[in-house]
Amino acid sequence: MSDSEIELECHVNKFDGKVGDYVEDWLEQLEFDFASCEKSGGPIDARTKIDTAILNTSSDVGLVSSKHEKNYGEFPTWESFAKFMRETYGSHETGYSRWCRLRNTKQGDNESVHAYYWRFYRILSRRARPMMCSRDNFIYNFMFVDGLKDVVFPVFMRLVGSREMVDDSLQDILDLAKRAESIVRMGVIASNPSQAGRFRNRRPGRSSGSGPGNDRGKRSSGKKSHKRQHCAQ
């Protein structure tokens, strides 16, 4: 399979060298594209993957990679190239800082439950160390639900399935949160049909006067808020 054929299958944006989790997302997308190509066209050799990846970087990043190979020899495997990119451009956050970022992650005013889930999950997947016992992962279910915006949270908590959060997977919690979001959407449209088109593009925010759940202030004030500020420090 030629480089040009693989390029056609790569839908990743050019990596510009920005330090942080961006390189991880970029590598994951490339690996997904390569896997898709291999399903239809057979195995792709490491050199082709590496060359294709470098073609999908800015000129400055490509120059750094080329100099590294000139000084130390070509990357022998895709894994060695990915490791170099992570070490050069990956996040330098401590495990504690990443934990704080996960704990403070909240659903945005104009963000869908699905988009919030993927933002939450990306941070969760890069935690310093997974739970030794999978049964203890329920804490992440609680954190995800706690981050739901004010109009969705009370509806979620009224659903029968919310009582099983300790035993559910995060995917189960996502499905339940989507149900709550749909109920909120239908409630807003039923009370004001003229908002139907608008609601598809803009979700009610924390200061919204419509929909249930505007008395959630007790959950986001006092001791809890103080803890977030302390963690951020």
N, C-alpha and C positions, 0 to 999 in steps of 0.2 A: 504494500500500500504506500503510495507516494505522499510526500509532505503536503502537496496541494490538496489531495483528497481528504486528508485529516483536517486541514485548515477549514474546509467547507463544513465540517461537522463540529467545529469548536465554536461555542457561543459565549465564550468568556470574554470579559472586557480586558483591555490591556492593563497590565499591572504597572503602576507608576512609581513603585518603590516606597509608598507610604508605610511607615512603621505601625504595626498593630496587628489586629486580627484579620486585616484585609488579605494578607498573603495566604492565610489558611483557607479563606473562602475561595480565593483564586485557584489554589491547588486542588481543592475539593471539586470545583467545577470542571477543571481540566481532566481530573481522573474520571469523573462521571462521563465526560464526552469521549474519552479514550475507551472506556468500557462499552459505551454504545457502539462505537466504531468496530470494536473487536467482535461484538455479537454478530455483525453482518459481514465483516470482511476478514476476520481471523486476527491472530496475534499481531501486536504492533511492537517493534523492537524498541529498546530503551533510547537509542540515539534519536530515533524519529520523534519520540515523545518529548525528549529534551529540546531538540531543535524547534519543535512546534511551540513549546512553552516559551522559549526565548523570543520567538517571533511575536508572541503575544505579551511583550513587555515594552516599556518605553525605551528609548535609545540609551538612556543613562543606565538603566537596569541591565539591558543587554550587554553593554560595555563592561560592567562589573563581572557578569558571568563569563564573558569571553576572556577577560584578563585572568580570572581565576583558573580557567582551563589552560591558558597559556603558561601560567606559572606552576601549576600543580598537576597538569594532565587532565584529560577529558573525564567527565563524570562517568564512572563505569556502569551505574544503574540509575533508573528513575528515582529510586529511594535516596540515593546519595545527592542527587540534584535537589530534591524536595527538602532534604535535611539542610543543605546549604542555604536555600531560600528562607527556611524558617529561622535559622540561626542569624541570618543577616537582616531580615526584615520583620521577624515575628515580634509579638508583643513582649515587653519586658516587665509586665505587671507581676507583682508577687501573687502568690496564692491567696493571701488575705485580701489584696486589692480586688482580685477577680471575684472573690466571695461577696465583698461589699457591693460590687457592681451588679451581681446577680440578685442580691437581696433588695436592691433599690430599683430594679427594673419594673416599670409599670406600663400598663397599656396606655398609649397616647390617645388624646381626645378624638383624633380623626383616624385612629388605627383600628383595623378589624381584629377580632379575636385571633384569627388565623395568622395574621402578620405579627401580632404580639407573641404568639406561641413560638414562631420560628426565631424571633429575636431572643426570646428567653432561652430557647433550646440551644442556640448557638453558643451562648455564654455558658450554659450548664454543661455542654459537651466538652468544654475546655477547662473544667475545674481541675484543681491540682491532683485530687485523688478521689476515685469513686467510693461509694459506701461499700464496706466489706460485706454487709448483708443487704441484699436487694430489698428486703422488707422495710428497711429504714428509709427508702427513697420517698416515702410519703411526705417527708418534710418539704420536698420540692413541689409536690402537689399543693401544699398549703401556701407556699411562697407564690406560686403561679396564680392561684385563686385570689390571694391577697392583693395582687397587682391588677386585677380586673378593674375597669373604670366604674364609677359610681352607679351608672344606670344599669350595668350588667350584673354586678356583684349580688345585690339583694334578690334578683330573679334567680340567679344560679343557686343561691342558698335555699330557695324555696323548692327547688326540684328534688324529687325523692332520691335520685342518684347521688346527691351531694353528701348524703349520710355515709356513703361508702368510700370517701376519699382516702382513708387510711389504706385500703386494700386495692384501690384502683391504680392503673398505670397512668402516666402523664398523658398518653394518647386518649385514654378514657376521659380524663378531665377536660381535654381539649374538645372532645365531642359533646360533652355536657355543656361546656361554656358556649359552644356554637348554638346549641339549642336555646340557651338563655338569651343570647344575642338576637336570635330570630324572634323570640317572644317579645323582646323590647322593640324590635323593628316593627312588628305587627301592631303593637300597642300604640306606637307613635303614629303610624299610618291610619289606624282605625279612629284615633281621636282627632286627627287632622289630615284628611286625605290629600290636601294640597301639598303636603310635605313628602309625599311618596317619592317623587323624583329626586328631591333634594337629599333625602335620607340615604339613598343609595351611594351618594358620594361623600356625605359628611355625617359622621356619627355624632350623637349628642355628647357634649363634653362634660367635664366635672361641674361646671357652673350652669349647666342646662336646667331650665325650669320645667321641662317636659319629661315624662316617663318616671318610673319608680326609682327609689333609691337615693333621693336627694338628702336623706337624713343620715348619710353614711359618715358624716364628719367625725363621729365618735371614734371610728376606726383609724382615722388619719391624723389624730391630734395627740397632744400630751406626750406620754412616755415614749410611745413608738416613734414619733417624729424626732424626739431627742436622740434616740438610739441611732437613727439614720445619720443625723448630723455628726455624731461621735464616730461612727464607722467611716464616714467620708474623710474625717481628719486623719 
